[in-house]
Amino acid sequence: MSLTPRQVVQAIRYNAASAERVGWLPHYRQVAGALGIGAERPTPKAFCVAVGAWQDSNRPLSVDGKIGPNTWAQMRRRAATGAGSAIAPDWLGAATAAADPVARTGVGPAWLQVAQGERLRWDRETRRAAEVHMSRDEEYFQASPYFGGRVKDRGVVPPNAGRHDWCAAFANWCLHSAGYSHTGSAGAHSFIVPRLWAFTALPEPRQGCVVVVGTEDSTRGAHVGFLWSFRNLPSNPNGHVSIQGRAGRRLELLGGNQGQRVSVKNERRRMLACRDRQGVTSPYLWPERGAANCNHLPASDQGHFCGRIHAT
């Protein structure tokens, strides 16, 4: 089974960024021996293709070209202890593994500036290098380890992440990068579950607040983003904000997976309200920090609370 071009791009990025963290970089000779590349200095593509071939012959491992925790565990048990003079290629070094810095721009709270920076990145790079975003949306899932019904280990993301709904992954990634509480779940409905994150339900709309739209009786089809602009949205300076009969009001969300990219999009679906720890109910959710427990992979400004942390 051969890797698709998309899988090769994803595997190259993953292996370069995760070799040291997963733990196989110090044992590169053993890896080279298992892959049959000996003392060769493989290109990133050739290395990932070799990994995919090894996975294919050691089922039931997933064939994706990535040496993640499961593949490394199998490889370490089955491979020889050495491979002569094999030396890890430079592209696996820690210096090249660092992710691109999180760009910020524009106005508003820190997480909204992160989102605006990502919007500019997509606007600029999609025109000249579409393959960049084959794994950019996959990167967002690093801040959302809960998907598929369970919390995943470090480094595990959905297969073909770009084809999944990734609006919640993007919102989590922006909040995590800025050092604010988030749910850690890839489901948009997770943001109206109070126990999963720390937030204040605002009595009136504010640019940058988290907004979930959809239907209250179903998690399917929900969407989450950051409030960008609005007009005639309900408010109540004294507390609870009623959203009954409020479907169709104009609002714009800045978010991910909007036209398969990061963008600003008009939304006319019903906003979903949530009750915060102070007992106020509103659809306008303002992130706080909370007790620090988040152990997600991307760098973060400071510690903060997350309801779904990595299993390991």
KEKE-3310 file (N, C-alpha, C; in steps of 0.2 Angstrom, whole numbers, plus 5000, padded with zeros to 4 digits):
npx = (5004:5004:5009:4998:5001:4997:4997:5011:5016:5010:5016:5030:5031:5026:5035:5047:5044:5041:5050:5059:5051:5042:5051:5060:5071:5084:5086:5089:5097:5092:5080:5083:5088:5077:5070:5077:5087:5099:5115:5112:5107:5093:5081:5067:5055:5058:5061:5049:5041:5047:5044:5030:5030:5035:5026:5015:5019:5018:5005:4992:4995:4992:4994:5003:5015:5020:5030:5023:5018:5012:5018:5031:5032:5030:5040:5051:5051:5052:5063:5080:5095:5104:5111:5124:5133:5123:5117:5106:5097:5099:5087:5079:5083:5081:5081:5075:5063:5055:5039:5031:5031:5018:5008:5002:4989:4980:4966:4958:4955:4969:4967:4959:4967:4977:4969:4966:4979:4981:4971:4976:4987:4982:4976:4987:4995:4988:4987:5000:5005:4997:4999:5004:4993:4988:4993:4991:4978:4978:4987:4980:4972:4980:4978:4966:4963:4952:4942:4932:4926:4934:4948:4964:4981:4996:5001:4992:4981:4966:4963:4966:4963:4959:4948:4938:4927:4933:4932:4930:4943:4951:4947:4950:4964:4968:4964:4971:4985:4985:4985:4973:4958:4951:4941:4947:4941:4936:4923:4911:4900:4905:4909:4898:4897:4899:4908:4919:4927:4934:4924:4916:4899:4893:4883:4880:4884:4901:4915:4925:4921:4917:4906:4893:4884:4869:4858:4849:4846:4854:4871:4876:4881:4883:4892:4907:4914:4923:4916:4914:4908:4893:4875:4861:4859:4853:4853:4856:4858:4856:4858:4854:4853:4841:4838:4827:4817:4827:4833:4841:4846:4859:4875:4893:4906:4923:4932:4938:4937:4928:4921:4931:4943:4952:4942:4931:4914:4896:4883:4867:4861:4853:4860:4868:4865:4873:4876:4886:4898:4894:4880:4874:4866:4870:4873:4885:4901:4915:4931:4941:4955:4958:4962:4978:4981:4982:4990:4993:5001:5005:5015:5011:5006:5004:5000:4984:4966:4960:4947:4949:4962:4978:4980:4992)
npy = (4994:5010:5027:5042:5058:5068:5061:5059:5072:5076:5066:5069:5081:5078:5068:5075:5084:5077:5067:5067:5069:5058:5048:5041:5046:5046:5033:5030:5022:5009:5011:5014:5001:4993:4998:4995:5004:5006:5014:5024:5041:5046:5055:5066:5062:5049:5042:5043:5035:5023:5020:5019:5007:4998:4998:4993:4980:4976:4974:4976:4990:5007:5013:5026:5032:5039:5039:5036:5034:5021:5014:5016:5008:4995:4994:4995:4983:4974:4976:4975:4979:4988:4997:4998:5011:5021:5037:5049:5059:5077:5084:5078:5084:5094:5107:5109:5104:5113:5122:5133:5150:5157:5168:5184:5197:5212:5217:5216:5203:5192:5179:5181:5189:5179:5171:5180:5181:5168:5168:5178:5171:5160:5167:5172:5161:5151:5154:5152:5140:5127:5115:5118:5119:5107:5100:5110:5112:5100:5102:5110:5101:5096:5103:5097:5084:5075:5065:5055:5048:5046:5051:5054:5048:5058:5067:5060:5062:5065:5053:5060:5073:5086:5083:5082:5090:5104:5116:5117:5112:5122:5133:5129:5128:5141:5147:5140:5143:5156:5155:5153:5146:5131:5118:5106:5097:5090:5093:5105:5107:5105:5117:5122:5116:5117:5111:5108:5119:5135:5150:5165:5170:5182:5197:5204:5205:5204:5208:5194:5185:5168:5159:5147:5140:5131:5117:5114:5101:5092:5086:5086:5095:5107:5122:5132:5148:5163:5178:5191:5202:5211:5214:5221:5210:5201:5207:5209:5219:5216:5202:5186:5181:5180:5169:5165:5163:5170:5166:5169:5182:5194:5190:5189:5177:5173:5160:5143:5130:5136:5137:5128:5133:5146:5159:5174:5173:5174:5170:5163:5154:5148:5154:5146:5145:5145:5141:5149:5147:5156:5156:5163:5164:5164:5166:5172:5169:5171:5168:5162:5159:5149:5135:5128:5115:5110:5100:5100:5099:5111:5126:5137:5153:5153:5144:5135:5130:5115:5104:5092:5083:5077:5059:5054)
npz = (5000:4995:5000:4999:4990:4999:5012:5012:5014:5026:5034:5033:5040:5052:5057:5057:5067:5078:5081:5092:5103:5103:5105:5097:5091:5097:5095:5082:5074:5076:5071:5058:5054:5055:5045:5034:5028:5032:5033:5024:5019:5020:5010:5016:5011:5005:5017:5024:5015:5017:5030:5029:5021:5030:5040:5033:5032:5044:5050:5063:5061:5057:5040:5037:5036:5047:5062:5075:5093:5093:5082:5084:5096:5092:5082:5090:5098:5088:5080:5075:5086:5082:5068:5061:5055:5055:5054:5061:5049:5045:5044:5054:5065:5081:5079:5066:5069:5075:5076:5065:5070:5080:5073:5076:5074:5071:5080:5097:5109:5114:5109:5098:5090:5087:5079:5069:5063:5058:5049:5039:5036:5029:5019:5012:5009:5003:4990:4984:4990:4992:4998:5011:5019:5020:5031:5040:5045:5051:5061:5070:5077:5087:5098:5102:5108:5110:5101:5090:5101:5112:5122:5115:5113:5114:5100:5091:5078:5069:5055:5038:5042:5037:5030:5040:5051:5057:5065:5079:5083:5078:5085:5098:5097:5094:5106:5116:5111:5115:5128:5135:5143:5136:5128:5123:5115:5099:5095:5091:5100:5112:5118:5124:5135:5152:5161:5154:5151:5156:5158:5155:5155:5145:5147:5135:5118:5112:5103:5098:5107:5111:5101:5098:5085:5080:5083:5098:5102:5095:5092:5079:5065:5072:5074:5078:5082:5083:5088:5076:5069:5072:5073:5080:5089:5103:5120:5138:5151:5164:5166:5162:5145:5133:5119:5112:5098:5091:5079:5064:5065:5061:5061:5061:5060:5064:5060:5059:5046:5038:5023:5020:5025:5035:5039:5038:5041:5037:5048:5050:5058:5073:5088:5102:5119:5135:5152:5164:5178:5187:5186:5176:5160:5143:5125:5123:5125:5135:5136:5150:5161:5171:5182:5179:5169:5156:5144:5131:5114:5106:5108:5122:5129:5143:5157:5158:5160:5154:5148:5142:5141:5135:5134:5137)
capx = (5000:5008:5006:4996:5005:4995:5000:5018:5017:5009:5021:5036:5030:5025:5041:5052:5042:5039:5055:5062:5046:5039:5057:5064:5077:5090:5087:5089:5101:5087:5074:5086:5089:5070:5067:5082:5090:5106:5119:5110:5105:5087:5077:5061:5050:5060:5061:5042:5039:5050:5040:5024:5031:5036:5019:5011:5021:5017:4998:4987:4997:4990:4999:5003:5022:5022:5032:5020:5019:5011:5023:5038:5032:5030:5047:5056:5050:5053:5069:5087:5097:5108:5112:5130:5135:5118:5116:5100:5098:5099:5080:5076:5085:5076:5080:5070:5056:5051:5034:5031:5029:5011:5007:4996:4988:4974:4963:4954:4959:4974:4965:4956:4973:4979:4964:4967:4985:4980:4967:4981:4992:4978:4975:4993:4999:4984:4988:5006:5008:4991:5001:5005:4987:4986:4994:4990:4972:4979:4990:4975:4969:4984:4974:4959:4964:4946:4938:4931:4923:4939:4954:4969:4988:5000:5003:4987:4976:4961:4966:4963:4960:4956:4941:4934:4925:4939:4930:4932:4950:4954:4945:4954:4971:4969:4963:4977:4991:4985:4985:4966:4955:4947:4938:4951:4937:4935:4916:4909:4895:4909:4910:4892:4897:4902:4913:4925:4932:4932:4922:4910:4893:4892:4876:4879:4889:4907:4920:4930:4918:4915:4899:4891:4877:4866:4852:4851:4844:4859:4878:4877:4880:4885:4898:4909:4919:4924:4911:4918:4904:4886:4870:4854:4859:4850:4857:4852:4863:4855:4860:4852:4851:4836:4839:4821:4815:4832:4836:4841:4849:4865:4882:4899:4911:4929:4934:4941:4933:4923:4924:4937:4949:4950:4939:4925:4908:4890:4879:4861:4858:4852:4865:4866:4867:4876:4876:4892:4898:4890:4873:4872:4865:4870:4877:4891:4905:4921:4936:4945:4961:4957:4968:4983:4981:4983:4996:4993:5007:5008:5017:5006:5008:5004:4996:4977:4962:4957:4943:4951:4969:4980:4980:4999)
capy = (5000:5016:5033:5047:5064:5071:5058:5060:5079:5075:5062:5073:5086:5074:5064:5080:5088:5072:5061:5067:5069:5051:5045:5036:5049:5043:5026:5031:5016:5004:5013:5013:4994:4990:5001:4993:5009:5006:5020:5029:5047:5046:5061:5066:5058:5042:5040:5042:5030:5017:5019:5016:5000:4994:4998:4989:4973:4975:4976:4981:4997:5011:5014:5033:5035:5042:5035:5038:5030:5014:5012:5015:5003:4989:4994:4994:4976:4969:4978:4974:4984:4993:4997:5000:5018:5025:5043:5053:5065:5083:5086:5076:5088:5098:5114:5109:5102:5118:5124:5140:5154:5159:5175:5188:5203:5215:5220:5212:5199:5188:5173:5183:5191:5173:5169:5184:5180:5162:5170:5181:5165:5156:5171:5173:5155:5146:5156:5150:5134:5124:5109:5120:5118:5100:5098:5115:5110:5094:5104:5112:5095:5094:5106:5094:5077:5071:5064:5048:5045:5045:5055:5051:5050:5064:5066:5057:5066:5061:5052:5065:5078:5091:5082:5082:5096:5106:5122:5117:5111:5128:5137:5126:5130:5148:5149:5137:5147:5163:5154:5153:5140:5128:5112:5101:5092:5092:5094:5112:5107:5105:5124:5124:5111:5121:5108:5107:5125:5141:5155:5170:5171:5189:5199:5207:5203:5207:5205:5189:5180:5161:5158:5141:5140:5125:5115:5112:5094:5088:5089:5086:5101:5113:5126:5137:5153:5169:5184:5196:5208:5209:5219:5219:5204:5202:5208:5210:5221:5213:5195:5181:5183:5176:5168:5162:5167:5174:5163:5173:5188:5194:5190:5186:5173:5172:5153:5138:5126:5140:5136:5124:5138:5151:5165:5177:5170:5176:5165:5165:5149:5150:5154:5141:5148:5141:5144:5149:5145:5161:5155:5167:5160:5168:5163:5175:5165:5175:5163:5164:5154:5143:5131:5126:5107:5108:5097:5100:5100:5117:5131:5142:5159:5152:5138:5137:5124:5112:5099:5086:5083:5071:5053:5052)
capz = (5000:4995:5003:4994:4991:5005:5017:5012:5016:5033:5037:5034:5045:5059:5059:5059:5073:5084:5082:5099:5108:5103:5109:5093:5088:5100:5093:5075:5071:5077:5066:5051:5053:5054:5038:5029:5025:5034:5034:5019:5022:5016:5010:5020:5007:5005:5024:5026:5011:5020:5036:5027:5019:5036:5043:5029:5033:5052:5052:5060:5061:5051:5035:5036:5036:5053:5068:5081:5098:5092:5077:5088:5101:5088:5079:5095:5100:5083:5076:5078:5091:5078:5060:5059:5056:5053:5058:5059:5044:5048:5044:5060:5071:5085:5076:5060:5071:5078:5072:5063:5076:5080:5071:5079:5071:5072:5087:5101:5114:5112:5105:5092:5086:5084:5074:5063:5060:5054:5043:5035:5033:5024:5013:5009:5007:4999:4983:4982:4992:4995:5002:5017:5023:5020:5038:5045:5049:5056:5067:5075:5081:5093:5104:5103:5108:5111:5095:5089:5107:5117:5122:5111:5115:5111:5093:5087:5075:5064:5048:5034:5046:5033:5028:5046:5054:5061:5067:5086:5083:5077:5091:5104:5095:5095:5114:5119:5109:5118:5135:5138:5144:5130:5129:5121:5111:5092:5094:5092:5105:5118:5120:5128:5141:5157:5165:5150:5151:5161:5154:5158:5150:5145:5146:5129:5113:5112:5098:5101:5112:5108:5099:5095:5082:5078:5086:5105:5103:5091:5091:5072:5062:5076:5072:5083:5080:5087:5086:5073:5069:5073:5073:5083:5093:5110:5126:5144:5155:5171:5167:5157:5138:5130:5112:5110:5092:5088:5073:5058:5066:5057:5064:5057:5064:5062:5062:5054:5042:5034:5016:5020:5027:5040:5036:5041:5037:5039:5051:5052:5062:5080:5093:5108:5125:5140:5159:5167:5185:5191:5185:5170:5154:5137:5120:5122:5130:5136:5139:5156:5161:5176:5185:5174:5168:5149:5142:5123:5111:5104:5113:5125:5132:5150:5159:5158:5161:5148:5150:5138:5140:5131:5138:5139)
cpx = (5004:5004:5004:5000:5003:4998:5008:5020:5016:5014:5028:5036:5030:5031:5046:5050:5041:5044:5057:5057:5043:5045:5061:5070:5083:5091:5087:5092:5096:5082:5077:5087:5082:5068:5072:5086:5097:5109:5117:5107:5098:5084:5071:5056:5052:5060:5053:5039:5041:5046:5033:5024:5032:5029:5014:5012:5020:5010:4996:4989:4994:4995:4999:5010:5024:5025:5029:5021:5018:5016:5029:5038:5033:5037:5052:5056:5053:5060:5075:5089:5101:5108:5118:5131:5130:5117:5110:5101:5097:5091:5076:5078:5080:5076:5075:5063:5052:5045:5034:5028:5021:5010:5001:4995:4981:4972:4960:4958:4964:4972:4962:4962:4977:4975:4965:4974:4985:4976:4971:4985:4988:4977:4981:4996:4995:4986:4995:5008:5002:4993:5002:4999:4985:4988:4993:4983:4973:4983:4985:4972:4974:4982:4968:4960:4958:4942:4937:4929:4928:4945:4960:4976:4991:5002:4998:4982:4972:4965:4962:4959:4957:4949:4936:4932:4930:4938:4932:4939:4953:4953:4949:4961:4972:4969:4969:4984:4991:4985:4978:4963:4951:4945:4943:4947:4936:4928:4914:4904:4899:4909:4903:4891:4902:4908:4919:4929:4930:4930:4917:4905:4892:4885:4875:4885:4895:4912:4925:4927:4917:4908:4898:4884:4875:4860:4854:4850:4849:4866:4880:4876:4881:4891:4900:4914:4919:4920:4915:4914:4897:4881:4864:4854:4856:4855:4853:4857:4862:4856:4858:4850:4847:4838:4833:4819:4820:4836:4836:4844:4856:4871:4887:4904:4917:4931:4937:4935:4927:4925:4930:4944:4947:4948:4934:4919:4901:4886:4872:4857:4857:4858:4863:4869:4870:4876:4883:4892:4895:4883:4870:4871:4865:4874:4884:4896:4912:4926:4940:4951:4960:4963:4972:4983:4982:4989:4996:5000:5010:5010:5011:5009:5009:4999:4988:4973:4960:4953:4945:4958:4972:4981:4987:5003)
cpy = (5006:5022:5038:5053:5068:5068:5059:5067:5079:5071:5065:5078:5083:5071:5070:5083:5083:5067:5061:5066:5062:5047:5040:5040:5047:5036:5025:5025:5010:5005:5011:5005:4991:4992:4998:4998:5010:5013:5025:5035:5049:5053:5061:5061:5051:5039:5038:5036:5023:5015:5016:5009:4996:4993:4993:4981:4971:4977:4973:4988:5001:5013:5022:5036:5038:5037:5038:5033:5023:5011:5011:5009:4996:4989:4992:4987:4972:4970:4976:4980:4989:4992:5000:5007:5023:5031:5047:5059:5072:5086:5083:5080:5092:5104:5114:5107:5107:5121:5131:5144:5156:5166:5178:5195:5206:5217:5214:5208:5195:5182:5175:5186:5185:5171:5173:5183:5173:5164:5173:5176:5161:5160:5172:5167:5151:5148:5153:5143:5130:5118:5111:5118:5111:5097:5104:5114:5104:5096:5107:5107:5093:5098:5103:5087:5072:5071:5057:5044:5044:5050:5051:5053:5056:5062:5063:5062:5062:5059:5057:5070:5084:5090:5081:5089:5098:5113:5122:5116:5118:5133:5135:5128:5137:5150:5146:5141:5153:5162:5155:5147:5138:5121:5106:5095:5095:5093:5101:5112:5107:5112:5126:5119:5114:5118:5107:5113:5130:5147:5159:5171:5178:5191:5203:5205:5207:5204:5200:5184:5173:5161:5151:5142:5133:5124:5113:5105:5089:5091:5089:5093:5108:5116:5131:5141:5158:5175:5189:5202:5206:5215:5217:5212:5206:5203:5209:5212:5218:5205:5191:5184:5178:5175:5165:5166:5171:5172:5168:5180:5188:5194:5187:5183:5172:5165:5149:5134:5130:5141:5133:5128:5142:5157:5168:5175:5172:5170:5167:5159:5152:5149:5150:5144:5143:5145:5143:5147:5150:5161:5160:5163:5165:5164:5166:5173:5168:5170:5166:5159:5148:5140:5128:5118:5105:5105:5096:5101:5107:5122:5135:5147:5157:5146:5140:5130:5122:5105:5092:5086:5077:5065:5052:5059)
cpz = (5000:4998:4997:4995:4997:5011:5018:5016:5024:5037:5038:5039:5052:5061:5061:5066:5079:5085:5089:5104:5109:5106:5104:5090:5091:5098:5086:5072:5071:5072:5059:5049:5052:5047:5033:5025:5027:5036:5028:5023:5018:5016:5014:5017:5007:5012:5026:5022:5014:5026:5034:5024:5025:5039:5039:5030:5040:5054:5059:5061:5055:5047:5034:5036:5042:5059:5074:5087:5097:5087:5080:5093:5097:5085:5084:5098:5094:5079:5079:5082:5087:5071:5058:5060:5055:5057:5056:5054:5048:5049:5050:5066:5074:5082:5070:5062:5073:5073:5070:5069:5075:5079:5074:5075:5073:5079:5091:5106:5110:5107:5098:5087:5083:5078:5067:5060:5056:5048:5037:5032:5028:5018:5009:5006:5003:4992:4980:4984:4996:5000:5009:5022:5023:5027:5042:5049:5054:5062:5072:5080:5087:5099:5106:5103:5109:5104:5094:5096:5112:5117:5119:5114:5112:5104:5088:5084:5070:5057:5043:5037:5043:5031:5034:5047:5059:5064:5075:5087:5082:5083:5097:5103:5097:5103:5117:5117:5113:5126:5139:5138:5137:5132:5128:5117:5104:5090:5096:5098:5112:5122:5124:5134:5147:5160:5161:5149:5155:5156:5158:5153:5150:5144:5139:5124:5113:5107:5101:5105:5108:5107:5096:5092:5080:5081:5093:5106:5099:5091:5084:5069:5065:5073:5077:5080:5085:5084:5083:5072:5070:5073:5075:5086:5100:5115:5132:5150:5162:5172:5161:5150:5135:5122:5109:5104:5089:5082:5068:5059:5063:5062:5060:5062:5061:5065:5057:5051:5039:5027:5015:5021:5033:5037:5040:5037:5041:5042:5052:5056:5070:5084:5099:5114:5130:5147:5162:5175:5189:5190:5179:5164:5148:5132:5119:5127:5130:5139:5145:5156:5165:5178:5179:5174:5161:5147:5134:5120:5109:5109:5116:5129:5140:5151:5160:5159:5154:5150:5147:5137:5137:5136:5141:5138)
residu = (MET:SER:LEU:THR:PRO:ARG:GLN:VAL:VAL:GLN:ALA:ILE:ARG:TYR:ASN:ALA:ALA:SER:ALA:GLU:ARG:VAL:GLY:TRP:LEU:PRO:HIS:TYR:ARG:GLN:VAL:ALA:GLY:ALA:LEU:GLY:ILE:GLY:ALA:GLU:ARG:PRO:THR:PRO:LYS:ALA:PHE:CYS:VAL:ALA:VAL:GLY:ALA:TRP:GLN:ASP:SER:ASN:ARG:PRO:LEU:SER:VAL:ASP:GLY:LYS:ILE:GLY:PRO:ASN:THR:TRP:ALA:GLN:MET:ARG:ARG:ARG:ALA:ALA:THR:GLY:ALA:GLY:SER:ALA:ILE:ALA:PRO:ASP:TRP:LEU:GLY:ALA:ALA:THR:ALA:ALA:ALA:ASP:PRO:VAL:ALA:ARG:THR:GLY:VAL:GLY:PRO:ALA:TRP:LEU:GLN:VAL:ALA:GLN:GLY:GLU:ARG:LEU:ARG:TRP:ASP:ARG:GLU:THR:ARG:ARG:ALA:ALA:GLU:VAL:HIS:MET:SER:ARG:ASP:GLU:GLU:TYR:PHE:GLN:ALA:SER:PRO:TYR:PHE:GLY:GLY:ARG:VAL:LYS:ASP:ARG:GLY:VAL:VAL:PRO:PRO:ASN:ALA:GLY:ARG:HIS:ASP:TRP:CYS:ALA:ALA:PHE:ALA:ASN:TRP:CYS:LEU:HIS:SER:ALA:GLY:TYR:SER:HIS:THR:GLY:SER:ALA:GLY:ALA:HIS:SER:PHE:ILE:VAL:PRO:ARG:LEU:TRP:ALA:PHE:THR:ALA:LEU:PRO:GLU:PRO:ARG:GLN:GLY:CYS:VAL:VAL:VAL:VAL:GLY:THR:GLU:ASP:SER:THR:ARG:GLY:ALA:HIS:VAL:GLY:PHE:LEU:TRP:SER:PHE:ARG:ASN:LEU:PRO:SER:ASN:PRO:ASN:GLY:HIS:VAL:SER:ILE:GLN:GLY:ARG:ALA:GLY:ARG:ARG:LEU:GLU:LEU:LEU:GLY:GLY:ASN:GLN:GLY:GLN:ARG:VAL:SER:VAL:LYS:ASN:GLU:ARG:ARG:ARG:MET:LEU:ALA:CYS:ARG:ASP:ARG:GLN:GLY:VAL:THR:SER:PRO:TYR:LEU:TRP:PRO:GLU:ARG:GLY:ALA:ALA:ASN:CYS:ASN:HIS:LEU:PRO:ALA:SER:ASP:GLN:GLY:HIS:PHE:CYS:GLY:ARG:ILE:HIS:ALA:THR)
# end
